[in-house]
């Protein structure tokens, strides 16, 4: 699958999520974050300049977490259910 970077939250640091990509399959790929069950915190992944994982960060700032929750809620209905996800190898 070929992906094309579309953009990311302009408020995030260079190595932070989320990022949005377009695919050659007319779908979107969202590199995101994890949000706690009670929506009180978000865990974001950091990556180095080569795209390798470089650690995680727990964020509890209510303004940042609420932005993550809003984005998740907007995108959730567009997601492929895990049971239906079938990766295609090129």
Biopython code that builds the backbone (N, CA, C, O; Angstrom):
import numpy as np
from Bio.PDB.StructureBuilder import StructureBuilder

atoms = [
    (1, "UNK", "N", (0.844, -1.159, 0.000)),
    (1, "UNK", "CA", (0.000, 0.000, 0.000)),
    (1, "UNK", "C", (0.898, 1.233, 0.000)),
    (1, "UNK", "O", (1.864, 1.309, 0.759)),
    (2, "UNK", "N", (0.572, 2.191, -0.851)),
    (2, "UNK", "CA", (1.300, 3.462, -0.888)),
    (2, "UNK", "C", (0.511, 4.469, -0.065)),
    (2, "UNK", "O", (-0.703, 4.599, -0.223)),
    (3, "UNK", "N", (1.211, 5.183, 0.817)),
    (3, "UNK", "CA", (0.550, 6.204, 1.619)),
    (3, "UNK", "C", (1.186, 7.563, 1.340)),
    (3, "UNK", "O", (2.378, 7.668, 1.052)),
    (4, "UNK", "N", (0.350, 8.601, 1.435)),
    (4, "UNK", "CA", (0.800, 9.970, 1.224)),
    (4, "UNK", "C", (0.434, 10.787, 2.452)),
    (4, "UNK", "O", (-0.733, 10.842, 2.842)),
    (5, "UNK", "N", (1.417, 11.414, 3.055)),
    (5, "UNK", "CA", (1.181, 12.241, 4.235)),
    (5, "UNK", "C", (0.303, 13.421, 3.860)),
    (5, "UNK", "O", (0.591, 14.141, 2.904)),
    (6, "UNK", "N", (-0.791, 13.621, 4.632)),
    (6, "UNK", "CA", (-1.690, 14.744, 4.402)),
    (6, "UNK", "C", (-1.488, 15.866, 5.405)),
    (6, "UNK", "O", (-1.573, 17.044, 5.057)),
    (7, "UNK", "N", (-1.221, 15.499, 6.645)),
    (7, "UNK", "CA", (-1.044, 16.531, 7.649)),
    (7, "UNK", "C", (-1.147, 15.973, 9.045)),
    (7, "UNK", "O", (-1.354, 14.778, 9.257)),
    (8, "UNK", "N", (-0.995, 16.885, 10.001)),
    (8, "UNK", "CA", (-1.070, 16.517, 11.406)),
    (8, "UNK", "C", (-1.495, 17.731, 12.211)),
    (8, "UNK", "O", (-1.571, 18.845, 11.691)),
    (9, "UNK", "N", (-1.764, 17.506, 13.451)),
    (9, "UNK", "CA", (-2.150, 18.586, 14.344)),
    (9, "UNK", "C", (-1.014, 19.611, 14.398)),
    (9, "UNK", "O", (0.092, 19.276, 14.821)),
    (10, "UNK", "N", (-1.266, 20.844, 13.981)),
    (10, "UNK", "CA", (-0.192, 21.839, 13.972)),
    (10, "UNK", "C", (0.304, 22.197, 15.372)),
    (10, "UNK", "O", (1.367, 22.802, 15.515)),
    (11, "UNK", "N", (-0.449, 21.833, 16.392)),
    (11, "UNK", "CA", (-0.049, 22.117, 17.771)),
    (11, "UNK", "C", (0.909, 21.060, 18.318)),
    (11, "UNK", "O", (1.539, 21.279, 19.353)),
    (12, "UNK", "N", (1.028, 19.906, 17.632)),
    (12, "UNK", "CA", (1.874, 18.841, 18.160)),
    (12, "UNK", "C", (3.324, 19.052, 17.748)),
    (12, "UNK", "O", (3.629, 19.722, 16.761)),
    (13, "UNK", "N", (4.201, 18.456, 18.539)),
    (13, "UNK", "CA", (5.620, 18.537, 18.214)),
    (13, "UNK", "C", (5.909, 17.683, 16.987)),
    (13, "UNK", "O", (5.080, 16.864, 16.590)),
    (14, "UNK", "N", (7.075, 17.867, 16.386)),
    (14, "UNK", "CA", (7.412, 17.198, 15.130)),
    (14, "UNK", "C", (7.281, 15.683, 15.220)),
    (14, "UNK", "O", (6.851, 15.052, 14.255)),
    (15, "UNK", "N", (7.640, 15.084, 16.351)),
    (15, "UNK", "CA", (7.652, 13.631, 16.449)),
    (15, "UNK", "C", (6.372, 13.058, 17.064)),
    (15, "UNK", "O", (6.326, 11.870, 17.384)),
    (16, "UNK", "N", (5.344, 13.873, 17.233)),
    (16, "UNK", "CA", (4.112, 13.405, 17.873)),
    (16, "UNK", "C", (3.060, 12.975, 16.861)),
    (16, "UNK", "O", (3.128, 13.291, 15.673)),
    (17, "UNK", "N", (2.090, 12.243, 17.384)),
    (17, "UNK", "CA", (0.886, 11.890, 16.647)),
    (17, "UNK", "C", (-0.144, 12.955, 16.959)),
    (17, "UNK", "O", (0.143, 13.782, 17.824)),
    (18, "UNK", "N", (-1.283, 13.020, 16.361)),
    (18, "UNK", "CA", (-1.704, 12.159, 15.251)),
    (18, "UNK", "C", (-1.276, 12.703, 13.897)),
    (18, "UNK", "O", (-1.011, 13.895, 13.735)),
    (19, "UNK", "N", (-1.218, 11.804, 12.943)),
    (19, "UNK", "CA", (-0.921, 12.178, 11.562)),
    (19, "UNK", "C", (-1.950, 11.508, 10.666)),
    (19, "UNK", "O", (-2.444, 10.425, 10.982)),
    (20, "UNK", "N", (-2.273, 12.146, 9.556)),
    (20, "UNK", "CA", (-3.270, 11.629, 8.630)),
    (20, "UNK", "C", (-2.616, 11.374, 7.278)),
    (20, "UNK", "O", (-1.882, 12.217, 6.763)),
    (21, "UNK", "N", (-2.889, 10.205, 6.713)),
    (21, "UNK", "CA", (-2.331, 9.806, 5.426)),
    (21, "UNK", "C", (-3.456, 9.377, 4.487)),
    (21, "UNK", "O", (-4.481, 8.860, 4.934)),
    (22, "UNK", "N", (-3.263, 9.590, 3.189)),
    (22, "UNK", "CA", (-4.153, 9.074, 2.155)),
    (22, "UNK", "C", (-3.491, 7.809, 1.622)),
    (22, "UNK", "O", (-2.264, 7.715, 1.603)),
    (23, "UNK", "N", (-4.291, 6.835, 1.188)),
    (23, "UNK", "CA", (-3.718, 5.607, 0.636)),
    (23, "UNK", "C", (-4.108, 5.477, -0.835)),
    (23, "UNK", "O", (-5.027, 6.141, -1.314)),
    (24, "UNK", "N", (-3.395, 4.613, -1.529)),
    (24, "UNK", "CA", (-3.721, 4.355, -2.928)),
    (24, "UNK", "C", (-4.952, 3.461, -3.063)),
    (24, "UNK", "O", (-5.317, 3.076, -4.174)),
    (25, "UNK", "N", (-5.592, 3.130, -1.947)),
    (25, "UNK", "CA", (-6.813, 2.308, -1.946)),
    (25, "UNK", "C", (-8.054, 3.133, -1.640)),
    (25, "UNK", "O", (-9.106, 2.588, -1.304)),
    (26, "UNK", "N", (-7.926, 4.454, -1.759)),
    (26, "UNK", "CA", (-9.043, 5.369, -1.506)),
    (26, "UNK", "C", (-9.543, 5.268, -0.065)),
    (26, "UNK", "O", (-10.745, 5.325, 0.198)),
    (27, "UNK", "N", (-8.601, 5.117, 0.854)),
    (27, "UNK", "CA", (-8.897, 5.095, 2.283)),
    (27, "UNK", "C", (-7.928, 6.030, 2.980)),
    (27, "UNK", "O", (-7.001, 6.548, 2.357)),
    (28, "UNK", "N", (-8.137, 6.244, 4.256)),
    (28, "UNK", "CA", (-7.237, 7.055, 5.066)),
    (28, "UNK", "C", (-6.596, 6.206, 6.141)),
    (28, "UNK", "O", (-7.195, 5.249, 6.633)),
    (29, "UNK", "N", (-5.390, 6.556, 6.499)),
    (29, "UNK", "CA", (-4.675, 5.925, 7.593)),
    (29, "UNK", "C", (-4.450, 7.000, 8.646)),
    (29, "UNK", "O", (-3.908, 8.065, 8.349)),
    (30, "UNK", "N", (-4.864, 6.721, 9.865)),
    (30, "UNK", "CA", (-4.683, 7.661, 10.959)),
    (30, "UNK", "C", (-3.691, 7.060, 11.937)),
    (30, "UNK", "O", (-3.965, 6.034, 12.560)),
    (31, "UNK", "N", (-2.546, 7.696, 12.070)),
    (31, "UNK", "CA", (-1.574, 7.301, 13.081)),
    (31, "UNK", "C", (-1.949, 8.107, 14.303)),
    (31, "UNK", "O", (-1.866, 9.335, 14.288)),
    (32, "UNK", "N", (-2.355, 7.440, 15.344)),
    (32, "UNK", "CA", (-2.970, 8.187, 16.420)),
    (32, "UNK", "C", (-2.368, 7.985, 17.787)),
    (32, "UNK", "O", (-1.151, 7.912, 17.954)),
    (33, "UNK", "N", (-3.238, 7.896, 18.747)),
    (33, "UNK", "CA", (-2.890, 7.852, 20.148)),
    (33, "UNK", "C", (-3.850, 6.900, 20.827)),
    (33, "UNK", "O", (-4.822, 6.450, 20.221)),
    (34, "UNK", "N", (-3.585, 6.598, 22.064)),
    (34, "UNK", "CA", (-4.498, 5.800, 22.876)),
    (34, "UNK", "C", (-5.081, 6.712, 23.940)),
    (34, "UNK", "O", (-4.382, 7.549, 24.511)),
    (35, "UNK", "N", (-6.359, 6.542, 24.197)),
    (35, "UNK", "CA", (-7.041, 7.351, 25.195)),
    (35, "UNK", "C", (-7.535, 6.418, 26.285)),
    (35, "UNK", "O", (-8.056, 5.343, 25.990)),
    (36, "UNK", "N", (-7.379, 6.812, 27.540)),
    (36, "UNK", "CA", (-7.803, 5.956, 28.642)),
    (36, "UNK", "C", (-9.305, 5.728, 28.582)),
    (36, "UNK", "O", (-10.042, 6.510, 27.981)),
    (37, "UNK", "N", (-9.743, 4.656, 29.207)),
    (37, "UNK", "CA", (-11.153, 4.270, 29.172)),
    (37, "UNK", "C", (-12.060, 5.396, 29.644)),
    (37, "UNK", "O", (-13.145, 5.588, 29.095)),
    (38, "UNK", "N", (-11.633, 6.134, 30.645)),
    (38, "UNK", "CA", (-12.484, 7.208, 31.171)),
    (38, "UNK", "C", (-12.205, 8.567, 30.511)),
    (38, "UNK", "O", (-12.662, 9.596, 31.009)),
    (39, "UNK", "N", (-11.472, 8.578, 29.413)),
    (39, "UNK", "CA", (-11.158, 9.795, 28.650)),
    (39, "UNK", "C", (-10.427, 10.855, 29.474)),
    (39, "UNK", "O", (-10.577, 12.048, 29.213)),
    (40, "UNK", "N", (-9.643, 10.437, 30.457)),
    (40, "UNK", "CA", (-8.947, 11.403, 31.306)),
    (40, "UNK", "C", (-7.490, 11.615, 30.908)),
    (40, "UNK", "O", (-6.843, 12.535, 31.410)),
    (41, "UNK", "N", (-6.966, 10.780, 30.017)),
    (41, "UNK", "CA", (-5.565, 10.901, 29.617)),
    (41, "UNK", "C", (-5.394, 10.336, 28.213)),
    (41, "UNK", "O", (-6.214, 9.552, 27.736)),
    (42, "UNK", "N", (-4.317, 10.749, 27.568)),
    (42, "UNK", "CA", (-3.970, 10.228, 26.248)),
    (42, "UNK", "C", (-2.513, 9.790, 26.284)),
    (42, "UNK", "O", (-1.684, 10.412, 26.947)),
    (43, "UNK", "N", (-2.215, 8.730, 25.577)),
    (43, "UNK", "CA", (-0.840, 8.260, 25.445)),
    (43, "UNK", "C", (-0.445, 8.470, 23.992)),
    (43, "UNK", "O", (-1.074, 7.924, 23.086)),
    (44, "UNK", "N", (0.590, 9.257, 23.774)),
    (44, "UNK", "CA", (1.046, 9.519, 22.414)),
    (44, "UNK", "C", (2.397, 8.868, 22.194)),
    (44, "UNK", "O", (3.211, 8.764, 23.112)),
    (45, "UNK", "N", (2.622, 8.432, 20.967)),
    (45, "UNK", "CA", (3.904, 7.849, 20.598)),
    (45, "UNK", "C", (4.795, 8.891, 19.965)),
    (45, "UNK", "O", (4.323, 9.768, 19.241)),
    (46, "UNK", "N", (6.080, 8.795, 20.236)),
    (46, "UNK", "CA", (7.074, 9.683, 19.624)),
    (46, "UNK", "C", (7.940, 8.844, 18.702)),
    (46, "UNK", "O", (8.212, 7.677, 18.982)),
    (47, "UNK", "N", (8.373, 9.448, 17.593)),
    (47, "UNK", "CA", (9.188, 8.746, 16.607)),
    (47, "UNK", "C", (10.400, 9.583, 16.262)),
    (47, "UNK", "O", (10.352, 10.812, 16.300)),
    (48, "UNK", "N", (11.500, 8.901, 15.922)),
    (48, "UNK", "CA", (12.696, 9.641, 15.525)),
    (48, "UNK", "C", (12.576, 10.044, 14.055)),
    (48, "UNK", "O", (11.564, 9.764, 13.412)),
    (49, "UNK", "N", (13.603, 10.696, 13.529)),
    (49, "UNK", "CA", (13.564, 11.214, 12.161)),
    (49, "UNK", "C", (13.440, 10.106, 11.119)),
    (49, "UNK", "O", (13.022, 10.362, 9.989)),
    (50, "UNK", "N", (13.800, 8.873, 11.491)),
    (50, "UNK", "CA", (13.688, 7.742, 10.567)),
    (50, "UNK", "C", (12.389, 6.966, 10.742)),
    (50, "UNK", "O", (12.192, 5.925, 10.116)),
    (51, "UNK", "N", (11.502, 7.476, 11.596)),
    (51, "UNK", "CA", (10.218, 6.819, 11.791)),
    (51, "UNK", "C", (10.225, 5.692, 12.798)),
    (51, "UNK", "O", (9.228, 4.981, 12.927)),
    (52, "UNK", "N", (11.313, 5.509, 13.511)),
    (52, "UNK", "CA", (11.389, 4.450, 14.532)),
    (52, "UNK", "C", (10.792, 4.944, 15.834)),
    (52, "UNK", "O", (10.957, 6.111, 16.192)),
    (53, "UNK", "N", (10.093, 4.057, 16.553)),
    (53, "UNK", "CA", (9.525, 4.459, 17.840)),
    (53, "UNK", "C", (10.608, 5.013, 18.764)),
    (53, "UNK", "O", (11.703, 4.459, 18.857)),
    (54, "UNK", "N", (10.284, 6.117, 19.445)),
    (54, "UNK", "CA", (11.253, 6.765, 20.332)),
    (54, "UNK", "C", (10.640, 7.038, 21.706)),
    (54, "UNK", "O", (11.070, 7.949, 22.413)),
    (55, "UNK", "N", (9.659, 6.263, 22.072)),
    (55, "UNK", "CA", (9.064, 6.416, 23.394)),
    (55, "UNK", "C", (7.623, 6.872, 23.354)),
    (55, "UNK", "O", (7.068, 7.173, 22.297)),
    (56, "UNK", "N", (7.030, 6.915, 24.542)),
    (56, "UNK", "CA", (5.640, 7.330, 24.702)),
    (56, "UNK", "C", (5.551, 8.403, 25.767)),
    (56, "UNK", "O", (6.463, 8.589, 26.574)),
    (57, "UNK", "N", (4.426, 9.105, 25.748)),
    (57, "UNK", "CA", (4.212, 10.154, 26.735)),
    (57, "UNK", "C", (2.763, 10.108, 27.204)),
    (57, "UNK", "O", (1.840, 10.026, 26.394)),
    (58, "UNK", "N", (2.575, 10.161, 28.505)),
    (58, "UNK", "CA", (1.240, 10.225, 29.088)),
    (58, "UNK", "C", (0.859, 11.685, 29.238)),
    (58, "UNK", "O", (1.566, 12.455, 29.887)),
    (59, "UNK", "N", (-0.263, 12.066, 28.636)),
    (59, "UNK", "CA", (-0.728, 13.456, 28.688)),
    (59, "UNK", "C", (-2.026, 13.502, 29.474)),
    (59, "UNK", "O", (-2.965, 12.758, 29.191)),
    (60, "UNK", "N", (-2.070, 14.388, 30.468)),
    (60, "UNK", "CA", (-3.270, 14.554, 31.282)),
    (60, "UNK", "C", (-3.863, 15.955, 31.184)),
    (60, "UNK", "O", (-4.857, 16.251, 31.847)),
    (61, "UNK", "N", (-3.270, 16.815, 30.368)),
    (61, "UNK", "CA", (-3.797, 18.169, 30.192)),
    (61, "UNK", "C", (-5.208, 18.059, 29.613)),
    (61, "UNK", "O", (-5.376, 17.525, 28.517)),
    (62, "UNK", "N", (-6.224, 18.552, 30.322)),
    (62, "UNK", "CA", (-7.614, 18.374, 29.872)),
    (62, "UNK", "C", (-7.899, 18.953, 28.485)),
    (62, "UNK", "O", (-8.701, 18.387, 27.742)),
    (63, "UNK", "N", (-7.265, 20.062, 28.124)),
    (63, "UNK", "CA", (-7.498, 20.649, 26.804)),
    (63, "UNK", "C", (-6.975, 19.743, 25.685)),
    (63, "UNK", "O", (-7.640, 19.561, 24.665)),
    (64, "UNK", "N", (-5.791, 19.183, 25.882)),
    (64, "UNK", "CA", (-5.205, 18.289, 24.879)),
    (64, "UNK", "C", (-6.005, 16.995, 24.802)),
    (64, "UNK", "O", (-6.329, 16.525, 23.712)),
    (65, "UNK", "N", (-6.322, 16.423, 25.954)),
    (65, "UNK", "CA", (-7.074, 15.161, 25.972)),
    (65, "UNK", "C", (-8.448, 15.339, 25.330)),
    (65, "UNK", "O", (-8.897, 14.466, 24.587)),
    (66, "UNK", "N", (-9.115, 16.450, 25.604)),
    (66, "UNK", "CA", (-10.444, 16.650, 25.011)),
    (66, "UNK", "C", (-10.344, 16.766, 23.485)),
    (66, "UNK", "O", (-11.248, 16.324, 22.776)),
    (67, "UNK", "N", (-9.271, 17.346, 22.979)),
    (67, "UNK", "CA", (-9.061, 17.390, 21.530)),
    (67, "UNK", "C", (-8.873, 16.005, 20.944)),
    (67, "UNK", "O", (-9.386, 15.703, 19.867)),
    (68, "UNK", "N", (-8.132, 15.157, 21.658)),
    (68, "UNK", "CA", (-7.940, 13.766, 21.220)),
    (68, "UNK", "C", (-9.272, 13.017, 21.232)),
    (68, "UNK", "O", (-9.570, 12.262, 20.307)),
    (69, "UNK", "N", (-10.058, 13.222, 22.263)),
    (69, "UNK", "CA", (-11.361, 12.553, 22.383)),
    (69, "UNK", "C", (-12.278, 13.005, 21.240)),
    (69, "UNK", "O", (-12.958, 12.175, 20.636)),
    (70, "UNK", "N", (-12.305, 14.297, 20.939)),
    (70, "UNK", "CA", (-13.148, 14.796, 19.842)),
    (70, "UNK", "C", (-12.737, 14.172, 18.510)),
    (70, "UNK", "O", (-13.591, 13.741, 17.736)),
    (71, "UNK", "N", (-11.442, 14.122, 18.245)),
    (71, "UNK", "CA", (-10.962, 13.534, 16.994)),
    (71, "UNK", "C", (-11.312, 12.053, 16.926)),
    (71, "UNK", "O", (-11.754, 11.568, 15.884)),
    (72, "UNK", "N", (-11.119, 11.333, 18.024)),
    (72, "UNK", "CA", (-11.474, 9.914, 18.053)),
    (72, "UNK", "C", (-12.955, 9.723, 17.757)),
    (72, "UNK", "O", (-13.331, 8.874, 16.949)),
    (73, "UNK", "N", (-13.787, 10.517, 18.415)),
    (73, "UNK", "CA", (-15.231, 10.366, 18.238)),
    (73, "UNK", "C", (-15.670, 10.693, 16.812)),
    (73, "UNK", "O", (-16.597, 10.069, 16.296)),
    (74, "UNK", "N", (-15.018, 11.663, 16.170)),
    (74, "UNK", "CA", (-15.349, 12.001, 14.792)),
    (74, "UNK", "C", (-14.937, 10.903, 13.810)),
    (74, "UNK", "O", (-15.636, 10.641, 12.831)),
    (75, "UNK", "N", (-13.800, 10.265, 14.081)),
    (75, "UNK", "CA", (-13.259, 9.265, 13.158)),
    (75, "UNK", "C", (-13.742, 7.849, 13.425)),
    (75, "UNK", "O", (-13.666, 6.999, 12.537)),
    (76, "UNK", "N", (-14.237, 7.577, 14.623)),
    (76, "UNK", "CA", (-14.562, 6.204, 15.023)),
    (76, "UNK", "C", (-15.532, 5.533, 14.058)),
    (76, "UNK", "O", (-15.361, 4.361, 13.724)),
    (77, "UNK", "N", (-16.543, 6.261, 13.611)),
    (77, "UNK", "CA", (-17.533, 5.678, 12.706)),
    (77, "UNK", "C", (-16.979, 5.328, 11.337)),
    (77, "UNK", "O", (-17.597, 4.565, 10.595)),
    (78, "UNK", "N", (-15.819, 5.875, 10.995)),
    (78, "UNK", "CA", (-15.195, 5.581, 9.708)),
    (78, "UNK", "C", (-14.213, 4.416, 9.784)),
    (78, "UNK", "O", (-13.725, 3.943, 8.758)),
    (79, "UNK", "N", (-13.931, 3.964, 10.975)),
    (79, "UNK", "CA", (-12.920, 2.923, 11.168)),
    (79, "UNK", "C", (-13.422, 1.558, 10.699)),
    (79, "UNK", "O", (-14.624, 1.294, 10.682)),
    (80, "UNK", "N", (-12.495, 0.714, 10.325)),
    (80, "UNK", "CA", (-12.809, -0.670, 9.984)),
    (80, "UNK", "C", (-12.817, -1.465, 11.283)),
    (80, "UNK", "O", (-11.840, -1.427, 12.031)),
    (81, "UNK", "N", (-13.911, -2.191, 11.567)),
    (81, "UNK", "CA", (-13.916, -3.019, 12.780)),
    (81, "UNK", "C", (-12.741, -3.995, 12.768)),
    (81, "UNK", "O", (-12.414, -4.563, 11.726)),
    (82, "UNK", "N", (-12.119, -4.186, 13.909)),
    (82, "UNK", "CA", (-10.925, -5.030, 13.998)),
    (82, "UNK", "C", (-11.167, -6.407, 13.385)),
    (82, "UNK", "O", (-10.301, -6.923, 12.678)),
    (83, "UNK", "N", (-12.319, -7.005, 13.642)),
    (83, "UNK", "CA", (-12.616, -8.346, 13.127)),
    (83, "UNK", "C", (-12.690, -8.371, 11.594)),
    (83, "UNK", "O", (-12.479, -9.416, 10.978)),
    (84, "UNK", "N", (-12.988, -7.218, 10.980)),
    (84, "UNK", "CA", (-13.119, -7.144, 9.518)),
    (84, "UNK", "C", (-11.830, -6.716, 8.823)),
    (84, "UNK", "O", (-11.755, -6.743, 7.594)),
    (85, "UNK", "N", (-10.822, -6.324, 9.589)),
    (85, "UNK", "CA", (-9.576, -5.810, 9.011)),
    (85, "UNK", "C", (-8.786, -6.947, 8.406)),
    (85, "UNK", "O", (-8.449, -7.915, 9.088)),
    (86, "UNK", "N", (-8.493, -6.828, 7.124)),
    (86, "UNK", "CA", (-7.713, -7.834, 6.403)),
    (86, "UNK", "C", (-6.595, -7.118, 5.655)),
    (86, "UNK", "O", (-6.820, -6.592, 4.565)),
    (87, "UNK", "N", (-5.384, -7.092, 6.230)),
    (87, "UNK", "CA", (-4.293, -6.394, 5.543)),
    (87, "UNK", "C", (-3.976, -7.072, 4.205)),
    (87, "UNK", "O", (-4.056, -8.294, 4.077)),
    (88, "UNK", "N", (-3.623, -6.270, 3.238)),
    (88, "UNK", "CA", (-3.255, -6.775, 1.903)),
    (88, "UNK", "C", (-1.781, -6.519, 1.718)),
    (88, "UNK", "O", (-1.319, -5.382, 1.815)),
    (89, "UNK", "N", (-1.048, -7.573, 1.451)),
    (89, "UNK", "CA", (0.389, -7.422, 1.238)),
    (89, "UNK", "C", (0.655, -7.171, -0.245)),
    (89, "UNK", "O", (0.144, -7.872, -1.118)),
    (90, "UNK", "N", (1.465, -6.158, -0.498)),
    (90, "UNK", "CA", (1.766, -5.810, -1.900)),
    (90, "UNK", "C", (2.865, -6.685, -2.439)),
    (90, "UNK", "O", (3.255, -6.542, -3.598)),
]
sb = StructureBuilder()
sb.init_structure("model")
sb.init_model(0)
sb.init_chain("A")
sb.init_seg("    ")
for serial, (resi, resn, name, xyz) in enumerate(atoms, 1):
    if name == "N":
        sb.init_residue(resn, " ", resi, " ")
    sb.init_atom(name, np.array(xyz, "f"), 0.0, 1.0, " ", f" {name:<3s}", serial, name[0])
structure = sb.get_structure()
